[in-house]
Amino acid sequence: MVDKTIQKADKDVRKRKIRFGRGLKVAVAALAVCSMFVLAINTNESLAKSIANVPVLGKVAEVLTFVDYERETETITEDVTIPEVDGLNDKEIQDKINKEIQAKMDEQIKEAEIRAEEYKEAYFATGGTKENYHPIEFKLDYEKKYSDDSILSFIIYHHETLAPAYAETYYYNIDLNTNEELTLEDVLGEDYINRANESVRKQIEELKANPSEDRHYGFFEGEAGFTSISEDQGFYINSDKKVVVVFNKYEIADGATGPLEFVIE
């Protein structure tokens, strides 16, 4: 009876191993197919565009279209990811947006490279040593904030070490029905300035009255502080399809506070 029980247990273990092995093989195969699909979309432009026309897969292909590279020289280390809008009905406007994005990003990269050269020259001219010299690190990337069949909202940002004041963010909110960029007035209505101002003031007062233990808030007072949103105020649409207005570092608060975002209900 002991021998039979041991033999039966051995058979059960082998069966479980076979079933697990088969399951693992299926999972690995599925993962490999998914990985090949993602790689193909990112490396084959014609495939990405053809998939974009398939209703179920169009959104997947659209968000996976990007340009990515890293480059390192004696003065700067670049980590660059630039998006490309695809799938607009009006290809002329689509090309215009993409050319504008590329031109802006090329300009930012060029200016960062010039600053890096100037920094190196100034560093050694003032007695800096080769051992302590570090190239400037420049990062340019994008983040999709929201998308559905009517709106595409994303940001492109860049920052660099040793020169944080040059950090900048660009906001793109595209109406996919008209192929035009959305404005705050489009999404908040004619009284958008007053609506946004009232909401921002209320949230600032709440933050002042209930300071956070996890984050510092050093709002400027008077004319240096918040007075009103601007006509070209940066904003994006969040995952709840709500407007988020953004203020850069030093704009309405001290540097330790950093950038500030306010959801406009």
C-alpha atoms as an extended CHARMM CRD file, in Angstrom:
* protein
*
       265  EXT
         1         1  MET       CA              0.0000000000        0.0000000000        0.0000000000  PROA      1               0.0000000000
         2         2  VAL       CA              2.8990000000        2.3470000000        0.7850000000  PROA      2               0.0000000000
         3         3  ASP       CA              4.5570000000        1.5570000000       -2.5740000000  PROA      3               0.0000000000
         4         4  LYS       CA              1.2650000000        2.0840000000       -4.4690000000  PROA      4               0.0000000000
         5         5  THR       CA              0.6480000000        5.3940000000       -2.6800000000  PROA      5               0.0000000000
         6         6  ILE       CA              4.1700000000        6.6490000000       -3.5120000000  PROA      6               0.0000000000
         7         7  GLN       CA              3.7940000000        5.6040000000       -7.1710000000  PROA      7               0.0000000000
         8         8  LYS       CA              0.3950000000        7.3500000000       -7.4230000000  PROA      8               0.0000000000
         9         9  ALA       CA              1.8280000000       10.5190000000       -5.8510000000  PROA      9               0.0000000000
        10        10  ASP       CA              4.7120000000       10.4980000000       -8.3390000000  PROA      10              0.0000000000
        11        11  LYS       CA              2.2560000000       10.2200000000      -11.2500000000  PROA      11              0.0000000000
        12        12  ASP       CA              0.1460000000       13.1040000000       -9.8810000000  PROA      12              0.0000000000
        13        13  VAL       CA              3.2290000000       15.3350000000       -9.5400000000  PROA      13              0.0000000000
        14        14  ARG       CA              4.3200000000       14.5110000000      -13.0960000000  PROA      14              0.0000000000
        15        15  LYS       CA              0.8320000000       15.3290000000      -14.4240000000  PROA      15              0.0000000000
        16        16  ARG       CA              0.8260000000       18.6660000000      -12.6060000000  PROA      16              0.0000000000
        17        17  LYS       CA              4.2770000000       19.4590000000      -13.9800000000  PROA      17              0.0000000000
        18        18  ILE       CA              3.1150000000       18.6470000000      -17.5200000000  PROA      18              0.0000000000
        19        19  ARG       CA             -0.0060000000       20.8030000000      -17.1350000000  PROA      19              0.0000000000
        20        20  PHE       CA              2.0380000000       23.6530000000      -15.6310000000  PROA      20              0.0000000000
        21        21  GLY       CA              4.6630000000       23.3030000000      -18.3490000000  PROA      21              0.0000000000
        22        22  ARG       CA              2.0090000000       23.4890000000      -21.0560000000  PROA      22              0.0000000000
        23        23  GLY       CA              0.4200000000       26.5190000000      -19.3980000000  PROA      23              0.0000000000
        24        24  LEU       CA              3.7890000000       28.2140000000      -19.0790000000  PROA      24              0.0000000000
        25        25  LYS       CA              4.5840000000       27.5270000000      -22.7320000000  PROA      25              0.0000000000
        26        26  VAL       CA              1.2520000000       29.0500000000      -23.7990000000  PROA      26              0.0000000000
        27        27  ALA       CA              1.8550000000       32.1290000000      -21.6010000000  PROA      27              0.0000000000
        28        28  VAL       CA              5.3910000000       32.5800000000      -22.9180000000  PROA      28              0.0000000000
        29        29  ALA       CA              4.1890000000       32.1830000000      -26.5060000000  PROA      29              0.0000000000
        30        30  ALA       CA              1.4130000000       34.7430000000      -25.9540000000  PROA      30              0.0000000000
        31        31  LEU       CA              3.8700000000       37.1830000000      -24.3840000000  PROA      31              0.0000000000
        32        32  ALA       CA              6.2760000000       36.6890000000      -27.2840000000  PROA      32              0.0000000000
        33        33  VAL       CA              3.5000000000       37.3970000000      -29.8140000000  PROA      33              0.0000000000
        34        34  CYS       CA              2.4790000000       40.5600000000      -27.9120000000  PROA      34              0.0000000000
        35        35  SER       CA              6.1020000000       41.7140000000      -27.7180000000  PROA      35              0.0000000000
        36        36  MET       CA              6.5790000000       41.1110000000      -31.4590000000  PROA      36              0.0000000000
        37        37  PHE       CA              3.3510000000       43.0190000000      -32.1680000000  PROA      37              0.0000000000
        38        38  VAL       CA              4.4800000000       46.0410000000      -30.1100000000  PROA      38              0.0000000000
        39        39  LEU       CA              7.9700000000       45.9370000000      -31.6400000000  PROA      39              0.0000000000
        40        40  ALA       CA              6.5370000000       45.6840000000      -35.1480000000  PROA      40              0.0000000000
        41        41  ILE       CA              4.2720000000       48.7030000000      -34.6100000000  PROA      41              0.0000000000
        42        42  ASN       CA              7.1730000000       50.7910000000      -33.3630000000  PROA      42              0.0000000000
        43        43  THR       CA              9.5790000000       49.7820000000      -36.1100000000  PROA      43              0.0000000000
        44        44  ASN       CA              7.2890000000       49.3990000000      -39.1130000000  PROA      44              0.0000000000
        45        45  GLU       CA              5.5190000000       52.6210000000      -40.0870000000  PROA      45              0.0000000000
        46        46  SER       CA              3.2990000000       51.0190000000      -42.7640000000  PROA      46              0.0000000000
        47        47  LEU       CA              2.1180000000       48.3340000000      -40.3300000000  PROA      47              0.0000000000
        48        48  ALA       CA              1.3320000000       50.9400000000      -37.6460000000  PROA      48              0.0000000000
        49        49  LYS       CA             -0.7070000000       52.9880000000      -40.1130000000  PROA      49              0.0000000000
        50        50  SER       CA             -2.6220000000       49.9630000000      -41.4130000000  PROA      50              0.0000000000
        51        51  ILE       CA             -3.4350000000       48.8250000000      -37.8570000000  PROA      51              0.0000000000
        52        52  ALA       CA             -4.6140000000       52.3390000000      -37.0050000000  PROA      52              0.0000000000
        53        53  ASN       CA             -7.4630000000       51.7910000000      -39.4860000000  PROA      53              0.0000000000
        54        54  VAL       CA             -8.7510000000       48.7370000000      -37.5930000000  PROA      54              0.0000000000
        55        55  PRO       CA            -11.4480000000       50.0100000000      -35.1370000000  PROA      55              0.0000000000
        56        56  VAL       CA            -10.4690000000       47.7660000000      -32.2110000000  PROA      56              0.0000000000
        57        57  LEU       CA             -6.7190000000       48.1970000000      -32.6070000000  PROA      57              0.0000000000
        58        58  GLY       CA             -6.5430000000       51.8150000000      -33.7700000000  PROA      58              0.0000000000
        59        59  LYS       CA             -6.0710000000       53.3270000000      -30.2920000000  PROA      59              0.0000000000
        60        60  VAL       CA             -3.3280000000       50.8420000000      -29.3770000000  PROA      60              0.0000000000
        61        61  ALA       CA             -1.3770000000       51.6440000000      -32.5180000000  PROA      61              0.0000000000
        62        62  GLU       CA             -1.8290000000       55.3830000000      -32.0800000000  PROA      62              0.0000000000
        63        63  VAL       CA             -0.2920000000       55.6200000000      -28.6070000000  PROA      63              0.0000000000
        64        64  LEU       CA              2.6480000000       53.3520000000      -29.5130000000  PROA      64              0.0000000000
        65        65  THR       CA              3.9030000000       55.5730000000      -32.3140000000  PROA      65              0.0000000000
        66        66  PHE       CA              7.0280000000       57.4140000000      -31.1160000000  PROA      66              0.0000000000
        67        67  VAL       CA             10.6730000000       58.2840000000      -31.8470000000  PROA      67              0.0000000000
        68        68  ASP       CA             13.2480000000       57.3640000000      -29.2240000000  PROA      68              0.0000000000
        69        69  TYR       CA             17.0290000000       57.7140000000      -28.9950000000  PROA      69              0.0000000000
        70        70  GLU       CA             19.9100000000       58.2380000000      -26.5920000000  PROA      70              0.0000000000
        71        71  ARG       CA             23.1340000000       60.0820000000      -27.3640000000  PROA      71              0.0000000000
        72        72  GLU       CA             26.1670000000       60.9390000000      -25.2870000000  PROA      72              0.0000000000
        73        73  THR       CA             28.9840000000       63.4110000000      -25.9540000000  PROA      73              0.0000000000
        74        74  GLU       CA             31.6780000000       65.0060000000      -23.7960000000  PROA      74              0.0000000000
        75        75  THR       CA             29.3190000000       67.7910000000      -22.7620000000  PROA      75              0.0000000000
        76        76  ILE       CA             25.7990000000       66.3190000000      -22.7390000000  PROA      76              0.0000000000
        77        77  THR       CA             23.8580000000       63.0960000000      -22.2910000000  PROA      77              0.0000000000
        78        78  GLU       CA             20.5800000000       63.1120000000      -24.2160000000  PROA      78              0.0000000000
        79        79  ASP       CA             17.5900000000       60.8740000000      -23.5540000000  PROA      79              0.0000000000
        80        80  VAL       CA             14.9950000000       61.9040000000      -26.1220000000  PROA      80              0.0000000000
        81        81  THR       CA             11.5150000000       60.5790000000      -26.8530000000  PROA      81              0.0000000000
        82        82  ILE       CA              9.3670000000       62.5490000000      -29.2910000000  PROA      82              0.0000000000
        83        83  PRO       CA              5.7410000000       61.6940000000      -30.1150000000  PROA      83              0.0000000000
        84        84  GLU       CA              4.0580000000       61.8470000000      -33.4660000000  PROA      84              0.0000000000
        85        85  VAL       CA              0.3110000000       62.3870000000      -33.8450000000  PROA      85              0.0000000000
        86        86  ASP       CA             -1.3170000000       59.8390000000      -36.1600000000  PROA      86              0.0000000000
        87        87  GLY       CA             -4.8860000000       59.1070000000      -37.1680000000  PROA      87              0.0000000000
        88        88  LEU       CA             -6.3240000000       62.6080000000      -37.7010000000  PROA      88              0.0000000000
        89        89  ASN       CA             -8.8540000000       62.9140000000      -40.5070000000  PROA      89              0.0000000000
        90        90  ASP       CA             -7.1270000000       65.9990000000      -41.8690000000  PROA      90              0.0000000000
        91        91  LYS       CA             -3.6270000000       64.8740000000      -42.8530000000  PROA      91              0.0000000000
        92        92  GLU       CA             -2.5960000000       68.4330000000      -43.6170000000  PROA      92              0.0000000000
        93        93  ILE       CA             -3.2710000000       69.5120000000      -40.0250000000  PROA      93              0.0000000000
        94        94  GLN       CA             -1.6850000000       66.3080000000      -38.7470000000  PROA      94              0.0000000000
        95        95  ASP       CA              1.5180000000       67.0380000000      -40.6750000000  PROA      95              0.0000000000
        96        96  LYS       CA              1.4570000000       70.6320000000      -39.4540000000  PROA      96              0.0000000000
        97        97  ILE       CA              1.1970000000       69.5440000000      -35.7940000000  PROA      97              0.0000000000
        98        98  ASN       CA              3.9590000000       66.9620000000      -36.2070000000  PROA      98              0.0000000000
        99        99  LYS       CA              6.2730000000       69.4290000000      -37.9480000000  PROA      99              0.0000000000
       100       100  GLU       CA              5.6170000000       71.9740000000      -35.1960000000  PROA      100             0.0000000000
       101       101  ILE       CA              6.4190000000       69.3940000000      -32.5170000000  PROA      101             0.0000000000
       102       102  GLN       CA              9.6030000000       68.3040000000      -34.2940000000  PROA      102             0.0000000000
       103       103  ALA       CA             10.7550000000       71.9050000000      -34.8640000000  PROA      103             0.0000000000
       104       104  LYS       CA             10.1790000000       72.8700000000      -31.2140000000  PROA      104             0.0000000000
       105       105  MET       CA             11.9580000000       69.8050000000      -29.9080000000  PROA      105             0.0000000000
       106       106  ASP       CA             14.8880000000       70.2280000000      -32.3100000000  PROA      106             0.0000000000
       107       107  GLU       CA             15.2280000000       73.8140000000      -31.0880000000  PROA      107             0.0000000000
       108       108  GLN       CA             15.2120000000       72.7490000000      -27.4300000000  PROA      108             0.0000000000
       109       109  ILE       CA             17.8260000000       70.0580000000      -28.0610000000  PROA      109             0.0000000000
       110       110  LYS       CA             20.0690000000       72.4910000000      -29.9550000000  PROA      110             0.0000000000
       111       111  GLU       CA             19.8070000000       75.1250000000      -27.2090000000  PROA      111             0.0000000000
       112       112  ALA       CA             20.6040000000       72.5170000000      -24.5420000000  PROA      112             0.0000000000
       113       113  GLU       CA             23.7050000000       71.4410000000      -26.4820000000  PROA      113             0.0000000000
       114       114  ILE       CA             24.8760000000       75.0570000000      -26.7270000000  PROA      114             0.0000000000
       115       115  ARG       CA             24.3410000000       75.5470000000      -22.9620000000  PROA      115             0.0000000000
       116       116  ALA       CA             26.2680000000       72.3570000000      -22.2930000000  PROA      116             0.0000000000
       117       117  GLU       CA             29.2540000000       73.6150000000      -24.3330000000  PROA      117             0.0000000000
       118       118  GLU       CA             29.1390000000       76.9970000000      -22.5800000000  PROA      118             0.0000000000
       119       119  TYR       CA             28.9310000000       75.3140000000      -19.1770000000  PROA      119             0.0000000000
       120       120  LYS       CA             32.0030000000       73.1740000000      -19.9300000000  PROA      120             0.0000000000
       121       121  GLU       CA             34.0190000000       76.1960000000      -21.0160000000  PROA      121             0.0000000000
       122       122  ALA       CA             32.9570000000       78.2090000000      -17.9520000000  PROA      122             0.0000000000
       123       123  TYR       CA             33.6270000000       75.2590000000      -15.6330000000  PROA      123             0.0000000000
       124       124  PHE       CA             37.2490000000       74.7920000000      -16.6820000000  PROA      124             0.0000000000
       125       125  ALA       CA             37.8360000000       78.5410000000      -17.0660000000  PROA      125             0.0000000000
       126       126  THR       CA             36.9900000000       79.0030000000      -13.3820000000  PROA      126             0.0000000000
       127       127  GLY       CA             39.3410000000       76.2720000000      -12.1670000000  PROA      127             0.0000000000
       128       128  GLY       CA             37.1720000000       73.1760000000      -12.4190000000  PROA      128             0.0000000000
       129       129  THR       CA             38.9310000000       69.8100000000      -12.5740000000  PROA      129             0.0000000000
       130       130  LYS       CA             38.4350000000       67.0190000000      -15.0830000000  PROA      130             0.0000000000
       131       131  GLU       CA             37.7860000000       64.5310000000      -12.2860000000  PROA      131             0.0000000000
       132       132  ASN       CA             34.8100000000       66.4940000000      -10.9660000000  PROA      132             0.0000000000
       133       133  TYR       CA             33.3320000000       67.4910000000      -14.3100000000  PROA      133             0.0000000000
       134       134  HSD       CA             30.0160000000       65.9090000000      -15.2930000000  PROA      134             0.0000000000
       135       135  PRO       CA             28.1770000000       66.3780000000      -18.6040000000  PROA      135             0.0000000000
       136       136  ILE       CA             24.7220000000       67.9440000000      -18.4770000000  PROA      136             0.0000000000
       137       137  GLU       CA             21.9120000000       65.4090000000      -18.5790000000  PROA      137             0.0000000000
       138       138  PHE       CA             19.0620000000       66.3710000000      -20.8890000000  PROA      138             0.0000000000
       139       139  LYS       CA             15.7710000000       64.4760000000      -20.9500000000  PROA      139             0.0000000000
       140       140  LEU       CA             12.9070000000       65.0580000000      -23.3490000000  PROA      140             0.0000000000
       141       141  ASP       CA              9.7950000000       62.9210000000      -23.1120000000  PROA      141             0.0000000000
       142       142  TYR       CA              6.0260000000       62.9470000000      -23.5280000000  PROA      142             0.0000000000
       143       143  GLU       CA              3.0330000000       61.6430000000      -21.6140000000  PROA      143             0.0000000000
       144       144  LYS       CA             -0.4400000000       60.9020000000      -22.8880000000  PROA      144             0.0000000000
       145       145  LYS       CA             -3.0140000000       62.2910000000      -20.4670000000  PROA      145             0.0000000000
       146       146  TYR       CA             -6.3210000000       61.3470000000      -22.0520000000  PROA      146             0.0000000000
       147       147  SER       CA             -7.7540000000       59.9240000000      -25.2420000000  PROA      147             0.0000000000
       148       148  ASP       CA            -11.0980000000       58.7540000000      -26.5410000000  PROA      148             0.0000000000
       149       149  ASP       CA            -12.8580000000       58.9610000000      -29.8860000000  PROA      149             0.0000000000
       150       150  SER       CA            -13.1570000000       62.7610000000      -29.6130000000  PROA      150             0.0000000000
       151       151  ILE       CA            -10.1390000000       64.0850000000      -27.6530000000  PROA      151             0.0000000000
       152       152  LEU       CA             -6.4210000000       63.4510000000      -27.5670000000  PROA      152             0.0000000000
       153       153  SER       CA             -4.5370000000       65.2000000000      -24.7510000000  PROA      153             0.0000000000
       154       154  PHE       CA             -0.7930000000       64.8610000000      -24.1620000000  PROA      154             0.0000000000
       155       155  ILE       CA              2.1860000000       66.8450000000      -22.9100000000  PROA      155             0.0000000000
       156       156  ILE       CA              5.8050000000       67.0780000000      -24.0210000000  PROA      156             0.0000000000
       157       157  TYR       CA              8.3420000000       68.1030000000      -21.4060000000  PROA      157             0.0000000000
       158       158  HSD       CA             12.0750000000       68.4990000000      -21.0670000000  PROA      158             0.0000000000
       159       159  HSD       CA             14.4480000000       69.2250000000      -18.2330000000  PROA      159             0.0000000000
       160       160  GLU       CA             18.1760000000       69.1770000000      -17.6470000000  PROA      160             0.0000000000
       161       161  THR       CA             20.5220000000       68.9180000000      -14.7070000000  PROA      161             0.0000000000
       162       162  LEU       CA             22.5030000000       72.0280000000      -13.7240000000  PROA      162             0.0000000000
       163       163  ALA       CA             19.9630000000       74.2130000000      -15.5580000000  PROA      163             0.0000000000
       164       164  PRO       CA             16.5050000000       73.4960000000      -14.0810000000  PROA      164             0.0000000000
       165       165  ALA       CA             15.3030000000       76.9910000000      -15.0180000000  PROA      165             0.0000000000
       166       166  TYR       CA             15.2230000000       75.8620000000      -18.6590000000  PROA      166             0.0000000000
       167       167  ALA       CA             12.6550000000       73.1200000000      -18.0060000000  PROA      167             0.0000000000
       168       168  GLU       CA              9.5590000000       73.5450000000      -20.1340000000  PROA      168             0.0000000000
       169       169  THR       CA              6.2980000000       71.7320000000      -20.8580000000  PROA      169             0.0000000000
       170       170  TYR       CA              4.1680000000       71.9180000000      -23.9970000000  PROA      170             0.0000000000
       171       171  TYR       CA              0.4620000000       71.0530000000      -23.8910000000  PROA      171             0.0000000000
       172       172  TYR       CA             -1.4990000000       69.5580000000      -26.7570000000  PROA      172             0.0000000000
       173       173  ASN       CA             -5.2810000000       69.0540000000      -26.5730000000  PROA      173             0.0000000000
       174       174  ILE       CA             -6.7070000000       68.0380000000      -29.9210000000  PROA      174             0.0000000000
       175       175  ASP       CA            -10.3780000000       67.8360000000      -30.8600000000  PROA      175             0.0000000000
       176       176  LEU       CA            -10.4730000000       64.7220000000      -33.0560000000  PROA      176             0.0000000000
       177       177  ASN       CA            -13.7810000000       65.7690000000      -34.6090000000  PROA      177             0.0000000000
       178       178  THR       CA            -12.4880000000       69.1020000000      -35.9180000000  PROA      178             0.0000000000
       179       179  ASN       CA             -8.7430000000       68.2390000000      -35.9310000000  PROA      179             0.0000000000
       180       180  GLU       CA             -8.0980000000       71.5250000000      -34.1310000000  PROA      180             0.0000000000
       181       181  GLU       CA             -6.4190000000       72.2760000000      -30.8250000000  PROA      181             0.0000000000
       182       182  LEU       CA             -8.8290000000       72.8260000000      -27.9460000000  PROA      182             0.0000000000
       183       183  THR       CA             -8.6940000000       76.0260000000      -25.9150000000  PROA      183             0.0000000000
       184       184  LEU       CA             -9.7960000000       76.5640000000      -22.3240000000  PROA      184             0.0000000000
       185       185  GLU       CA            -12.7980000000       78.4370000000      -23.6610000000  PROA      185             0.0000000000
       186       186  ASP       CA            -13.7570000000       75.4190000000      -25.7700000000  PROA      186             0.0000000000
       187       187  VAL       CA            -13.9260000000       73.1290000000      -22.7520000000  PROA      187             0.0000000000
       188       188  LEU       CA            -14.9950000000       75.5280000000      -19.9560000000  PROA      188             0.0000000000
       189       189  GLY       CA            -17.2440000000       77.9300000000      -21.8560000000  PROA      189             0.0000000000
       190       190  GLU       CA            -17.2520000000       81.7020000000      -22.4300000000  PROA      190             0.0000000000
       191       191  ASP       CA            -16.7510000000       82.5050000000      -18.7480000000  PROA      191             0.0000000000
       192       192  TYR       CA            -13.7020000000       80.2120000000      -18.5640000000  PROA      192             0.0000000000
       193       193  ILE       CA            -11.3750000000       82.8030000000      -16.9760000000  PROA      193             0.0000000000
       194       194  ASN       CA            -13.6540000000       83.5190000000      -14.0190000000  PROA      194             0.0000000000
       195       195  ARG       CA            -14.5350000000       79.8540000000      -13.5850000000  PROA      195             0.0000000000
       196       196  ALA       CA            -10.8800000000       78.8100000000      -13.5520000000  PROA      196             0.0000000000
       197       197  ASN       CA             -9.7720000000       81.7000000000      -11.3260000000  PROA      197             0.0000000000
       198       198  GLU       CA            -12.4660000000       80.9890000000       -8.7500000000  PROA      198             0.0000000000
       199       199  SER       CA            -11.5340000000       77.3070000000       -8.6220000000  PROA      199             0.0000000000
       200       200  VAL       CA             -7.7770000000       77.9650000000       -8.3560000000  PROA      200             0.0000000000
       201       201  ARG       CA             -8.2060000000       80.5740000000       -5.5930000000  PROA      201             0.0000000000
       202       202  LYS       CA            -10.4260000000       78.2120000000       -3.6250000000  PROA      202             0.0000000000
       203       203  GLN       CA             -7.9130000000       75.3700000000       -3.8810000000  PROA      203             0.0000000000
       204       204  ILE       CA             -4.9900000000       77.6330000000       -2.9030000000  PROA      204             0.0000000000
       205       205  GLU       CA             -6.8600000000       78.7660000000        0.2090000000  PROA      205             0.0000000000
       206       206  GLU       CA             -7.6230000000       75.1530000000        1.0850000000  PROA      206             0.0000000000
       207       207  LEU       CA             -3.9400000000       74.2130000000        0.7540000000  PROA      207             0.0000000000
       208       208  LYS       CA             -2.9330000000       77.1580000000        2.9370000000  PROA      208             0.0000000000
       209       209  ALA       CA             -5.5140000000       76.2450000000        5.5920000000  PROA      209             0.0000000000
       210       210  ASN       CA             -4.6240000000       72.5450000000        5.5150000000  PROA      210             0.0000000000
       211       211  PRO       CA             -0.8770000000       72.2930000000        4.7890000000  PROA      211             0.0000000000
       212       212  SER       CA              0.3570000000       68.9040000000        3.6710000000  PROA      212             0.0000000000
       213       213  GLU       CA              2.9540000000       66.9820000000        5.6660000000  PROA      213             0.0000000000
       214       214  ASP       CA              4.2310000000       65.3420000000        2.4920000000  PROA      214             0.0000000000
       215       215  ARG       CA              4.7130000000       68.4470000000        0.3650000000  PROA      215             0.0000000000
       216       216  HSD       CA              5.8080000000       72.0410000000        0.8800000000  PROA      216             0.0000000000
       217       217  TYR       CA              3.5360000000       74.8360000000       -0.4070000000  PROA      217             0.0000000000
       218       218  GLY       CA              5.1220000000       78.2810000000       -0.4070000000  PROA      218             0.0000000000
       219       219  PHE       CA              2.6530000000       80.4430000000       -2.2970000000  PROA      219             0.0000000000
       220       220  PHE       CA              3.7060000000       83.9850000000       -3.1630000000  PROA      220             0.0000000000
       221       221  GLU       CA              1.5140000000       86.7860000000       -1.8350000000  PROA      221             0.0000000000
       222       222  GLY       CA              0.1270000000       89.9060000000       -3.5370000000  PROA      222             0.0000000000
       223       223  GLU       CA              0.9790000000       90.6690000000       -7.1490000000  PROA      223             0.0000000000
       224       224  ALA       CA              3.7300000000       88.0350000000       -7.1220000000  PROA      224             0.0000000000
       225       225  GLY       CA              1.2040000000       85.3220000000       -6.3100000000  PROA      225             0.0000000000
       226       226  PHE       CA             -1.7840000000       84.0330000000       -8.2310000000  PROA      226             0.0000000000
       227       227  THR       CA             -3.9460000000       86.7600000000       -9.7510000000  PROA      227             0.0000000000
       228       228  SER       CA             -5.4350000000       85.1180000000      -12.8230000000  PROA      228             0.0000000000
       229       229  ILE       CA             -4.8540000000       82.4500000000      -15.4240000000  PROA      229             0.0000000000
       230       230  SER       CA             -3.3480000000       83.6990000000      -18.6640000000  PROA      230             0.0000000000
       231       231  GLU       CA             -4.8720000000       83.5810000000      -22.1360000000  PROA      231             0.0000000000
       232       232  ASP       CA             -2.3460000000       80.9200000000      -23.1490000000  PROA      232             0.0000000000
       233       233  GLN       CA             -2.5500000000       79.0210000000      -19.8510000000  PROA      233             0.0000000000
       234       234  GLY       CA             -1.0890000000       75.5200000000      -20.0100000000  PROA      234             0.0000000000
       235       235  PHE       CA             -3.6390000000       72.7800000000      -19.3960000000  PROA      235             0.0000000000
       236       236  TYR       CA             -4.4530000000       69.1620000000      -20.1560000000  PROA      236             0.0000000000
       237       237  ILE       CA             -7.4110000000       66.7860000000      -19.8590000000  PROA      237             0.0000000000
       238       238  ASN       CA             -6.9680000000       64.1650000000      -17.1340000000  PROA      238             0.0000000000
       239       239  SER       CA             -8.2010000000       60.5610000000      -17.0080000000  PROA      239             0.0000000000
       240       240  ASP       CA            -11.5270000000       61.7390000000      -15.5580000000  PROA      240             0.0000000000
       241       241  LYS       CA            -11.9880000000       64.0330000000      -18.5760000000  PROA      241             0.0000000000
       242       242  LYS       CA            -11.5430000000       67.1240000000      -16.3940000000  PROA      242             0.0000000000
       243       243  VAL       CA             -9.4790000000       70.2150000000      -17.1310000000  PROA      243             0.0000000000
       244       244  VAL       CA             -6.1990000000       70.5510000000      -15.2250000000  PROA      244             0.0000000000
       245       245  VAL       CA             -4.4630000000       73.9540000000      -15.3650000000  PROA      245             0.0000000000
       246       246  VAL       CA             -0.7290000000       73.9320000000      -14.7050000000  PROA      246             0.0000000000
       247       247  PHE       CA              1.5980000000       76.5850000000      -13.2820000000  PROA      247             0.0000000000
       248       248  ASN       CA              5.3380000000       76.2940000000      -13.7670000000  PROA      248             0.0000000000
       249       249  LYS       CA              7.8940000000       76.3220000000      -10.9990000000  PROA      249             0.0000000000
       250       250  TYR       CA              8.3610000000       79.8470000000       -9.5350000000  PROA      250             0.0000000000
       251       251  GLU       CA              5.2220000000       81.0960000000      -11.3170000000  PROA      251             0.0000000000
       252       252  ILE       CA              2.9400000000       81.4780000000       -8.2590000000  PROA      252             0.0000000000
       253       253  ALA       CA              5.0250000000       79.8030000000       -5.5310000000  PROA      253             0.0000000000
       254       254  ASP       CA              8.6450000000       79.3210000000       -4.4670000000  PROA      254             0.0000000000
       255       255  GLY       CA             11.0150000000       76.8370000000       -6.0830000000  PROA      255             0.0000000000
       256       256  ALA       CA             10.6090000000       74.2310000000       -3.3330000000  PROA      256             0.0000000000
       257       257  THR       CA              6.8990000000       74.0160000000       -4.1540000000  PROA      257             0.0000000000
       258       258  GLY       CA              7.6160000000       73.0770000000       -7.7510000000  PROA      258             0.0000000000
       259       259  PRO       CA              5.0020000000       73.0290000000      -10.5410000000  PROA      259             0.0000000000
       260       260  LEU       CA              1.3720000000       73.2360000000       -9.4340000000  PROA      260             0.0000000000
       261       261  GLU       CA             -1.7200000000       71.6430000000      -10.9350000000  PROA      261             0.0000000000
       262       262  PHE       CA             -5.3600000000       72.4830000000      -10.2380000000  PROA      262             0.0000000000
       263       263  VAL       CA             -8.3540000000       70.4560000000      -11.4120000000  PROA      263             0.0000000000
       264       264  ILE       CA            -11.1530000000       72.7430000000      -12.5610000000  PROA      264             0.0000000000
       265       265  GLU       CA            -14.4900000000       71.1970000000      -11.5770000000  PROA      265             0.0000000000
